[in-house]
Amino acid sequence: MDDDDDEEIFYEELGIALDEDKSKYNIEMGDFNDMEIERKLYEESTTDQPTTFISSPDKEEIPPLSSKIEFLSFIVFQRVESFTVRSDIRFRFATTQVSSRIRNLDNKTQEVSFDVTMPDQAFMVAFSMIIDGERYDGQVRKRQTALGGNQAVQTPQQAPRNANIFAISVNMTAGSAATFLLTYQEKLRRSRGFYEYEIYINPGQVVPDFFIDVQIRERNRLRFVRAPAIRTDDLVTNCLAGSDAEKQNDVAVINRLSPTTASIQFRPNETQQGVAGDGISGRFVVQYDVEHVGLRGDFILFDAYFAHFIVFDCLTQTLPKDIIFVLDESGSMSGAKIDQLKEAMYAIVSDLKPQDRFNIITFSSSSQNWESGLVQANVAEIDRSKDFVTRINADGGTNINDALLDALSNLRGQQDRQSISMIFFLTDGEATDGVTEPDAIVRNIVNANTENVAIYCLAFGENADLDLLTTLCVRNGGFTTKIFEESDAAEQVACLYDVISDVNAGSVRITYDDNAEQSELTQTVFPLVFSGTEIVVLGRLKDGVQNVKYEITGSERSGNLLISSEMGDINDVRLNEDEANNPLIQEPQARPRTVERMWAFQTITDNLVEKDKYSPDSNTTEALLEDVFVKSLTYNFVTPLTSMVVDTPGQGLVEFRQANMEDEIFDYTVFNFTTPPTPTTVMTTTVMTTAQTTSDPNGSGAVGVYLHTCTIISIITLLLFYI
């Protein structure tokens, strides 16, 4: 018997069929479920040559058979036995628990990984591991100011858009299984007339027990509930998400349990998860809306904490707008970016309404006005503006300061009608010409913006000065959005404009009488209210108080807005018996109920935005961050000022954290509180790198943890069956 015959017999014993031309091996994942076969496969792989990863079946180089076996043993020896997501959404506040049971199929100790992708607006509130019957619960603590132990810097992968990724790797003994449970919370936002909730799915393989269960409970009747098809990439194809035209998920089952509640369940079988063996990778989406009660708003009260929801959809006539488009045409915009900008602007100006007025300013080292002032958005002017956009040519430096001052000058003295003013500002780089110091630019624009023009900033690509744009827009009544430098950049720009293009009301202010604790109200002033959105104010009533008077003022198309009312018929939400036993609602222990947690969540979010209005070393910034820190610990939120600490087997305390805030904020003396012992192992990430401690040299119980905003180190297992 020759060597080729020996080789064929060996692989036949393992369930691997050798093709006649001996050019490839057909391998079924199911053939490796038996531990004895896996053990034999691994023990027979005796070679000192490194594993070869093949990128395509057309590759001419053939790795040694034993190297191929070594690669296979690495891939198949971690099995995800279950993947379960349970979500409780009540009054737009979502609690999501992701759990997974993972088994080490190897005949020796090896590393097993678990990761969860969360929306970037969510806060993690609990994490647990169950290993060999022992449960290890994480605790939210003060974020430490320095790393400990040996450090190794690695380049992580980028997380999906608008997401954070938590990942943990644990050394597990042969044949053992671990269960991981992670819980996070988020407040759903209404946009384009509905609330949207997403669950990121990527178990990395087909899972025998795969289940998603979403429960919705609202006070008002549900207008609709739908589950679009799994979104398999981040690309924006159009702005119709949630419309009847979007394809629906054929596997998801929606049950309307009552007029105000719904259940959405998704349990795909192994075939529906994908025949390739990689399983489902994408976003499971739920969309819904409720029947809104008009401009007075809807109240929910629980244990003195209240939520006030107000929707302005009944104002069907939108306000006319005066808008200046300020567009970067510096040299760094050359190539695909300038073409995508032009494509987006063609769509945007076509969407302007006859009641609107507009102008376009392009800038590089200096700025250029299309017209000397605002022009009416009629067909003729829109066509002329498209000709101007076509002639945009990328060249020169970046003078942000002068371009924005020019835009404000265009709008000064123009508010002679019932209209709103805004600036739509897009740039891809840092200021290089004129005034270049960020603080000076912000100061100049704030001082010149005497008419409170809202500025909306678009940071195009990785080189845009996101810190400058964030501060600039927050201090001028707007917000900043990152535009990813990908094939759908034009659609990203156009879809952002679609969100802010229709304004129902302006200068909206909500005031409550002294029955409400004034210092504990969330945001109550809203410069612009966009069509299809919702205002939410959260707060607390004084002890013993059962009612509160409030007033809503602002402007709308027909004139000034003035609504006075009283919250007298309080909807005091209580848990029924089933809910009282629901671990999603009860865990972690002693967690307050939904409305109070929603209030704490929104207060933290507001403070993190509000701090950008002040200098980093101001007393106001210090007070805002102190409040964030205290509430983060009180309500078990992992925020930029706190971290999750786990006491792990064999490794001691391990800390994982977010890294989306400047490190210098931790130097404030206000944070020098008494805290638990410093973890012996600390993992952190910056925007582009991850610092982590080395593994336990003994290979027992070592754990590596990291949580980040933009990036992640993860193991990607790609199984190719060709050699």
C-alpha positions in Angstrom: 0.0 0.0 0.0 1.6 3.3 -1.1 1.5 6.6 0.8 -1.5 7.9 -1.1 -3.6 4.8 -0.1 -2.6 5.4 3.6 -3.6 9.0 3.3 -7.0 8.1 1.8 -7.8 5.4 4.4 -6.9 7.9 7.2 -9.3 10.6 5.9 -12.1 8.1 5.2 -12.0 7.0 8.9 -12.7 10.7 9.7 -15.6 11.0 7.3 -13.6 13.1 4.8 -14.1 12.0 1.2 -11.0 12.4 -1.0 -11.8 13.5 -4.6 -10.4 11.4 -7.4 -8.0 14.1 -8.5 -6.8 14.5 -4.8 -7.1 18.2 -5.2 -9.5 18.9 -2.4 -11.2 17.3 0.6 -15.0 17.6 1.2 -15.6 18.1 4.8 -18.9 18.4 6.6 -19.0 20.2 10.0 -21.3 17.5 11.3 -18.6 14.9 10.9 -16.7 16.4 13.7 -19.3 16.3 16.4 -18.0 13.1 17.9 -15.2 13.8 20.5 -13.2 10.7 19.6 -13.0 11.6 15.9 -12.0 15.1 16.9 -9.4 13.8 19.2 -7.9 11.5 16.5 -7.9 14.3 14.0 -6.0 16.5 16.4 -3.5 13.9 17.6 -2.6 12.9 14.0 -1.6 16.5 13.2 2.1 16.2 14.0 4.0 18.9 12.2 6.2 21.8 13.1 5.2 23.7 10.0 2.9 26.7 10.5 -0.8 26.6 9.5 -1.4 27.9 6.0 -4.6 30.0 5.5 -5.9 29.7 2.0 -7.8 32.7 0.6 -9.3 31.0 -2.4 -9.6 27.6 -4.0 -7.5 28.8 -7.0 -4.4 29.1 -4.9 -1.6 27.0 -6.4 0.4 26.5 -3.1 -0.8 23.4 -1.2 -0.1 23.3 2.5 0.9 20.0 4.2 -2.0 17.8 5.2 -1.1 18.0 8.9 -1.1 21.8 8.7 -4.7 21.6 7.3 -5.7 19.3 10.1 -4.2 21.7 12.6 -6.3 24.6 11.1 -9.5 22.4 11.2 -8.9 21.5 14.9 -8.7 25.2 15.8 -12.0 26.0 14.1 -14.3 23.2 15.1 -13.4 22.9 18.8 -15.7 25.7 19.9 -19.4 25.0 19.6 -22.1 27.5 20.3 -24.8 25.3 21.8 -27.4 28.1 22.4 -27.9 31.8 21.5 -30.8 33.5 23.1 -31.8 37.2 23.2 -34.7 38.3 25.4 -35.9 41.9 25.2 -38.4 43.8 27.3 -39.5 47.1 25.7 -41.8 49.2 27.8 -42.6 52.8 27.2 -39.7 53.1 24.6 -37.1 51.8 27.1 -35.5 48.5 26.1 -33.8 46.0 28.4 -31.9 43.4 26.3 -30.3 40.2 27.7 -28.0 38.2 25.5 -27.1 34.7 26.7 -25.0 32.0 25.0 -23.7 28.6 26.0 -20.4 27.7 24.5 -18.6 24.4 24.8 -14.9 23.5 24.4 -14.8 20.4 22.1 -11.1 20.0 22.4 -9.3 17.3 24.5 -7.3 20.0 26.3 -7.8 23.4 27.8 -8.3 26.1 25.2 -9.6 29.6 24.8 -13.3 30.1 24.2 -14.7 33.5 23.0 -18.0 35.3 23.5 -18.9 38.7 22.0 -21.9 41.0 21.9 -22.4 44.0 19.6 -24.5 46.8 21.2 -26.0 50.0 19.9 -23.6 52.9 20.7 -26.4 54.7 22.7 -26.8 51.7 25.0 -25.3 51.2 28.4 -24.4 47.7 29.7 -25.9 47.0 33.1 -25.0 43.4 34.0 -22.6 40.6 33.0 -22.3 37.1 34.3 -20.4 33.9 33.5 -21.2 30.4 34.7 -18.2 28.1 34.4 -18.1 24.6 35.9 -21.2 25.4 37.9 -19.7 28.5 39.4 -21.3 31.9 38.7 -19.1 35.0 38.3 -21.1 38.3 38.4 -19.6 41.6 37.2 -19.9 44.8 39.2 -20.0 48.4 37.9 -17.2 50.4 39.5 -15.3 53.6 39.1 -13.2 53.5 35.9 -9.5 53.2 36.9 -7.1 55.9 35.7 -4.2 53.8 34.8 -3.4 50.4 33.3 -1.8 47.7 35.4 0.4 44.8 34.4 2.2 44.0 31.2 0.7 45.6 28.1 0.6 44.5 24.5 -0.8 46.8 21.8 -2.8 45.2 19.0 -4.7 46.5 16.0 -8.4 45.7 16.4 -11.1 45.4 13.8 -13.6 48.1 13.3 -17.0 47.6 14.9 -20.2 48.0 12.9 -21.5 51.6 12.4 -23.0 53.2 15.4 -22.1 50.2 17.7 -19.9 49.1 20.5 -18.6 45.5 20.9 -18.0 43.7 24.1 -15.8 40.5 23.9 -14.4 38.1 26.4 -12.1 35.1 26.0 -11.9 32.4 28.7 -9.6 29.4 29.0 -11.8 26.4 29.5 -11.0 22.7 30.3 -11.6 20.0 27.8 -15.2 19.2 27.1 -16.5 21.9 29.5 -19.1 24.5 28.7 -19.6 28.1 29.8 -22.8 30.2 29.8 -22.4 34.0 29.3 -25.1 36.5 30.1 -24.9 40.2 29.2 -27.7 42.8 29.8 -27.8 46.3 28.4 -30.4 49.1 28.2 -31.3 51.8 25.8 -34.0 54.4 25.2 -35.6 54.1 21.7 -35.8 57.2 19.6 -38.7 58.0 17.3 -37.6 59.0 13.7 -39.6 59.1 10.5 -42.7 58.2 12.4 -41.7 55.1 14.3 -39.4 53.5 16.9 -36.8 51.1 15.7 -35.0 48.5 17.8 -32.1 46.5 16.6 -30.3 43.3 17.8 -26.9 42.5 16.4 -26.5 38.8 15.6 -23.2 37.1 14.8 -22.7 33.8 16.6 -20.2 32.7 14.0 -21.8 29.4 13.2 -25.1 27.6 12.9 -26.6 27.3 16.4 -28.9 24.3 17.4 -30.9 26.5 19.9 -31.3 29.9 18.4 -34.1 32.2 19.8 -35.0 35.9 19.9 -37.9 37.0 22.0 -39.0 40.7 22.0 -41.9 41.8 24.2 -43.4 45.3 23.8 -45.6 47.0 26.3 -46.9 50.6 25.8 -49.6 52.7 27.6 -51.3 53.7 24.3 -52.5 51.4 21.6 -49.9 50.1 19.1 -50.5 51.5 15.6 -48.4 48.8 14.0 -45.6 46.3 14.7 -43.4 44.9 12.0 -40.1 43.0 11.7 -38.1 43.8 8.5 -35.8 41.2 7.0 -32.4 40.7 8.6 -30.1 43.6 7.6 -26.9 41.9 6.5 -24.7 45.0 6.1 -24.4 48.6 7.3 -24.9 50.2 3.9 -27.8 52.7 3.5 -29.7 51.9 0.3 -32.5 54.4 0.7 -34.4 56.4 3.3 -37.5 54.2 3.2 -36.5 52.0 6.1 -39.7 51.1 7.9 -41.9 51.8 4.9 -44.3 49.2 3.5 -41.8 48.8 0.6 -39.2 47.2 2.9 -39.0 43.4 2.8 -40.3 41.7 5.9 -38.8 38.9 8.0 -40.6 35.7 6.9 -39.4 33.7 9.9 -40.3 36.2 12.6 -43.7 35.6 14.3 -45.6 38.7 15.5 -48.4 38.3 18.1 -50.6 41.2 19.1 -51.3 40.1 22.7 -53.5 43.1 23.4 -54.1 46.6 21.9 -51.0 47.8 23.9 -48.7 44.8 23.9 -47.0 42.6 21.3 -44.6 39.7 21.1 -42.1 39.2 18.3 -40.3 35.8 18.2 -37.6 34.6 15.9 -36.5 31.0 16.0 -34.8 30.0 12.7 -33.9 26.4 12.2 -30.4 25.3 11.2 -31.3 25.5 7.5 -32.7 29.0 7.8 -29.5 30.1 9.6 -27.5 29.4 6.5 -26.2 26.3 4.7 -22.6 27.6 4.6 -22.1 26.9 8.3 -21.3 30.5 9.2 -24.8 31.1 10.7 -26.7 34.4 10.7 -24.7 37.6 10.6 -26.7 40.9 10.6 -29.3 42.9 12.5 -32.7 41.7 13.7 -35.0 44.7 13.5 -38.3 45.6 15.1 -40.3 48.7 14.3 -43.4 50.0 15.9 -45.4 53.1 16.7 -48.2 54.0 19.1 -51.3 56.2 18.9 -50.3 59.6 20.2 -52.6 61.9 22.1 -51.8 65.3 20.6 -49.7 68.3 21.8 -50.6 67.9 25.5 -48.5 64.8 25.5 -48.8 61.5 27.4 -47.7 61.0 31.0 -46.5 57.9 32.8 -45.7 58.0 36.6 -44.1 55.5 38.8 -42.9 56.1 42.4 -42.8 59.9 41.8 -40.7 59.6 38.6 -42.5 60.6 35.4 -42.1 60.5 31.7 -43.7 63.1 29.4 -44.0 62.1 25.8 -45.0 64.7 23.2 -45.3 64.2 19.4 -46.0 67.2 17.0 -47.3 65.1 14.1 -50.7 66.8 14.3 -49.0 70.0 13.0 -49.2 68.8 9.4 -47.9 72.1 8.0 -44.1 72.3 8.3 -42.2 75.5 9.0 -40.5 77.2 6.0 -36.7 77.0 6.4 -33.7 79.2 5.5 -30.8 76.8 5.0 -27.2 77.3 4.0 -25.3 74.3 2.7 -21.6 74.8 3.5 -19.5 72.2 1.6 -15.9 71.3 1.8 -14.1 71.3 -1.6 -10.5 71.1 -0.2 -8.0 68.9 -1.9 -8.6 66.0 0.5 -12.2 65.8 -0.9 -10.9 64.8 -4.4 -11.9 61.5 -6.0 -14.8 59.5 -4.8 -15.7 61.8 -1.9 -16.4 64.9 -4.1 -18.5 62.7 -6.5 -20.5 61.4 -3.6 -21.0 64.9 -2.2 -22.3 66.0 -5.6 -24.7 63.0 -5.8 -26.0 63.7 -2.3 -26.6 67.4 -3.1 -28.5 66.7 -6.3 -31.0 64.7 -4.2 -31.1 67.2 -1.3 -31.8 70.3 -3.4 -34.5 68.4 -5.3 -36.2 67.8 -2.0 -36.4 71.5 -1.0 -39.9 72.9 -0.8 -41.2 76.0 -2.6 -41.6 77.7 0.8 -37.9 77.2 1.6 -35.0 79.6 0.8 -31.4 78.4 0.4 -27.8 79.2 -0.6 -24.7 77.1 -1.2 -21.2 78.0 0.1 -18.2 76.0 -1.0 -14.9 76.4 0.8 -11.2 75.3 0.7 -8.6 77.9 1.6 -11.3 80.5 1.1 -15.1 80.4 0.6 -17.2 80.9 -2.4 -20.9 81.8 -2.4 -23.2 80.5 -5.1 -25.5 83.5 -4.7 -25.0 86.7 -2.7 -27.9 85.8 -0.4 -30.9 83.4 0.1 -32.9 82.4 -3.0 -36.4 80.9 -3.2 -36.4 77.1 -3.8 -38.4 77.1 -7.0 -37.6 74.8 -9.9 -35.5 77.3 -11.8 -33.2 78.0 -8.8 -32.9 74.4 -7.9 -31.7 73.6 -11.5 -29.2 76.4 -11.4 -27.9 75.2 -8.0 -27.3 71.8 -9.5 -25.2 73.3 -12.2 -23.1 75.0 -9.5 -22.7 71.7 -7.7 -21.6 70.0 -10.9 -18.7 72.5 -11.2 -17.4 71.9 -7.6 -13.7 71.1 -7.9 -11.6 69.7 -5.0 -8.4 71.7 -4.3 -6.7 73.8 -1.6 -6.7 73.8 2.2 -9.5 73.9 4.8 -10.7 77.2 6.2 -13.6 76.2 8.5 -13.8 79.4 10.5 -14.3 81.8 7.5 -16.8 79.5 5.8 -19.1 79.3 8.8 -18.8 83.0 9.5 -19.8 83.6 5.8 -22.8 81.3 6.3 -24.0 83.2 9.4 -23.6 86.4 7.6 -26.0 85.1 4.9 -28.7 84.4 7.5 -28.3 87.6 9.6 -31.3 89.8 9.4 -33.3 87.3 7.3 -35.7 86.1 9.9 -38.5 88.4 8.9 -41.1 85.6 8.5 -42.3 82.6 10.5 -39.3 80.5 9.5 -36.4 78.6 11.0 -32.7 78.9 10.0 -30.1 76.2 9.8 -26.6 75.5 8.5 -25.8 72.1 6.9 -22.0 71.8 7.2 -19.9 69.0 5.7 -16.1 68.7 6.0 -13.6 65.8 5.8 -10.6 67.2 7.6 -9.1 69.5 10.1 -8.8 73.3 9.9 -5.5 74.1 8.0 -6.0 77.7 6.8 -7.1 80.9 8.5 -8.0 80.4 12.1 -7.0 76.8 12.9 -7.1 76.6 16.7 -10.3 74.6 17.6 -11.2 76.7 20.7 -10.8 79.9 18.7 -13.0 78.6 15.9 -15.8 77.6 18.4 -15.6 80.9 20.2 -15.8 82.9 16.9 -18.8 81.0 15.6 -20.7 81.1 18.9 -20.1 84.9 19.3 -21.2 85.5 15.7 -24.3 83.3 16.0 -26.5 86.0 17.6 -29.7 84.7 16.0 -29.3 81.1 17.4 -29.0 79.4 14.0 -28.8 75.6 14.4 -25.7 74.1 12.9 -25.7 70.5 11.8 -22.2 69.0 11.2 -21.3 66.0 9.0 -17.9 64.6 9.7 -16.9 62.9 6.4 -14.4 60.0 6.9 -11.8 59.2 9.5 -9.8 62.4 9.1 -12.5 64.8 10.0 -12.0 66.7 13.3 -14.8 65.0 15.2 -14.0 66.7 18.5 -14.2 70.2 17.0 -17.4 69.5 15.1 -19.1 67.9 18.1 -18.3 70.9 20.3 -19.1 73.4 17.5 -22.6 71.9 16.8 -23.6 71.3 20.4 -22.9 74.9 21.3 -24.9 76.0 18.3 -28.1 74.0 18.9 -27.3 71.1 16.5 -25.6 67.8 16.4 -22.8 66.0 14.6 -23.1 62.9 12.5 -20.2 60.8 11.2 -20.4 59.9 7.5 -18.6 56.7 6.8 -16.3 56.8 3.7 -17.9 53.9 1.9 -19.9 53.3 -1.2 -23.1 54.6 0.3 -21.7 57.9 1.5 -24.1 59.9 -0.7 -27.1 58.1 0.7 -25.8 58.7 4.3 -25.7 62.4 3.6 -29.1 62.5 1.9 -30.7 60.4 4.6 -29.5 62.7 7.3 -31.0 65.7 5.5 -34.2 63.7 5.1 -34.4 63.5 9.0 -34.0 67.2 9.6 -35.7 68.5 6.4 -39.2 68.9 7.8 -39.6 71.0 11.0 -42.9 70.9 12.8 -42.1 73.4 15.5 -39.3 75.7 16.6 -38.0 77.2 19.9 -40.0 74.7 21.9 -39.8 75.1 25.7 -41.6 73.0 28.3 -41.9 74.3 31.9 -43.3 72.6 35.0 -44.6 74.2 38.2 -42.9 73.8 41.5 -44.5 70.4 42.2 -41.7 69.0 40.0 -38.1 69.0 41.2 -36.6 71.6 38.8 -33.0 70.4 39.2 -33.9 66.8 38.2 -35.7 67.6 34.9 -34.0 66.3 31.7 -33.8 68.5 28.7 -36.7 70.9 28.4 -35.6 73.2 25.5 -35.8 72.0 21.9 -34.6 74.5 19.2 -36.2 72.5 16.4 -38.7 69.6 16.4 -38.5 67.5 13.3 -41.4 65.7 11.7 -41.9 62.1 12.8 -39.9 62.5 16.0 -40.8 62.8 19.7 -39.9 65.0 22.6 -39.4 63.2 25.9 -39.0 64.9 29.3 -38.3 62.9 32.4 -38.3 64.1 36.0 -39.4 63.6 39.6 -42.3 65.1 41.6 -41.7 66.3 45.1 -42.6 64.0 47.9 -46.4 63.6 48.5 -47.3 65.4 45.3 -49.8 63.8 42.9 -50.1 66.4 40.1 -48.1 68.9 38.2 -49.0 71.8 35.9 -47.0 72.5 32.7 -46.8 74.8 29.8 -45.5 74.2 26.2 -44.5 77.2 24.2 -42.9 77.6 20.8 -43.6 78.5 17.2 -45.4 76.6 14.4 -46.6 77.4 10.9 -49.7 79.3 11.9 -48.1 81.3 14.6 -47.0 81.0 18.2 -47.6 77.8 20.2 -49.0 77.9 23.7 -50.5 74.9 25.6 -51.2 74.9 29.3 -52.4 71.8 31.1 -52.2 69.7 34.2 -51.1 66.2 34.8 -54.0 65.0 37.0 -55.1 61.6 35.7 -51.9 59.8 36.6 -51.2 56.5 35.0 -49.5 54.8 38.0 -47.7 51.9 36.3 -47.4 48.8 38.5 -46.0 45.4 37.9 -48.3 42.4 37.6 -47.4 39.1 39.2 -45.8 37.7 36.0 -43.6 40.8 35.6 -42.6 40.7 39.2 -40.9 37.3 38.5 -39.4 38.4 35.2 -35.6 38.3 35.6 -35.2 40.9 32.8 -37.0 43.4 35.0 -35.7 42.3 38.4 -32.0 41.8 37.6 -29.5 43.0 38.7 -30.8 42.9 42.2 -32.3 46.0 43.7 -32.6 47.7 40.3 -35.3 50.4 40.3 -38.2 50.2 37.9 -38.5 51.4 34.3 -39.4 55.1 34.6 -36.7 55.9 37.2 -34.1 54.0 35.2 -35.2 55.8 32.1 -34.8 59.1 33.9 -31.3 58.2 35.1 -30.3 57.0 31.6 -31.5 60.2 29.9 -29.9 62.4 32.6 -26.5 60.8 32.0 -26.9 61.1 28.2 -27.9 64.7 28.5 -25.0 65.5 30.7 -22.4 63.9 28.4 -23.7 66.1 25.6 -24.1 69.2 27.8 -20.4 69.1 28.9 -19.3 69.9 25.4 -20.9 73.4 25.8 -18.3 74.3 28.4 -14.5 74.2 28.7 -13.1 71.0 30.1 -11.7 72.6 33.2 -14.9 74.6 34.1 -16.8 74.1 37.3 -19.9 73.3 35.3 -18.2 70.5 33.4 -16.9 69.1 36.7 -20.4 69.1 38.2 -22.0 67.5 35.1 -19.4 64.7 35.1 -19.8 64.2 38.9 -23.5 63.7 38.3 -22.8 61.2 35.5 -20.4 59.3 37.8 -22.8 59.1 40.7 -25.8 58.0 38.6 -23.7 55.4 36.7 -22.7 53.7 40.0 -26.2 54.1 41.5 -28.0 52.6 38.6 -25.3 50.1 37.4 -24.6 51.7 34.0 -21.3 51.2 32.3 -20.6 54.7 30.9 -17.4 56.5 30.0 -16.7 57.1 33.7 -17.3 53.5 35.0 -16.4 50.0 34.0 -17.5 46.4 34.6 -15.3 44.4 36.9 -15.4 40.6 37.0 -13.7 38.4 39.6 -12.6 35.6 37.3 -11.2 32.1 38.1 -7.4 32.0 38.1 -7.1 35.7 37.0 -8.5 37.8 39.8 -10.3 41.0 39.1 -10.6 42.0 35.4 -12.0 45.4 34.2 -13.5 46.2 30.9 -14.6 49.7 29.8 -15.6 52.1 27.1 -12.9 54.5 25.8 -14.9 57.2 24.1 -14.1 60.1 26.4 -10.8 62.0 27.0 -8.6 60.4 29.7 -8.0 63.8 31.3 -11.5 63.9 32.7 -10.5 61.3 35.3 -8.0 63.7 36.8 -10.8 65.7 38.4 -10.6 65.6 42.2 -14.3 65.2 42.3 -13.8 61.5 41.3 -11.4 60.7 44.1 -14.0 58.8 46.0 -13.3 55.6 48.0 -13.6 52.7 45.5 -13.1 49.0 45.6 -9.6 47.5 45.1 -7.9 48.2 41.8 -8.3 45.3 39.4 -5.2 43.2 38.9 -5.9 43.1 35.2 -7.1 46.0 33.2 -8.1 46.0 29.5 -8.8 49.1 27.6 -9.0 50.4 24.0 -8.4 53.6 22.3 -10.0 54.5 19.0 -7.5 52.5 16.9 -5.5 50.3 19.3 -6.2 47.9 22.2 -3.9 47.6 25.2 -4.2 44.3 27.1 -2.3 42.2 29.6 -0.6 39.0 28.7 -2.3 35.7 29.2 -1.8 33.5 32.3 1.4 31.6 31.4 0.0 28.5 33.0 -3.0 28.5 30.7 -5.5 28.1 33.5 -8.5 30.3 33.8 -7.0 33.3 31.9 -9.5 35.8 30.8 -9.1 38.8 28.4 -11.8 41.4 28.3 -12.3 44.6 26.2 -15.2 46.9 25.4 -14.9 49.7 22.9 -16.7 52.3 20.8 -15.1 52.0 17.4 -13.0 48.9 17.3 -12.6 45.3 18.6 -10.0 42.5 18.7 -11.9 39.3 17.8 -11.2 35.9 16.3 -12.7 35.5 12.9 -12.9 31.9 11.9 -13.1 31.3 8.1 -13.2 27.6 7.1 -12.2 26.9 3.5 -12.3 23.3 2.4 -9.7 23.5 -0.4 -6.0 22.7 -0.3 
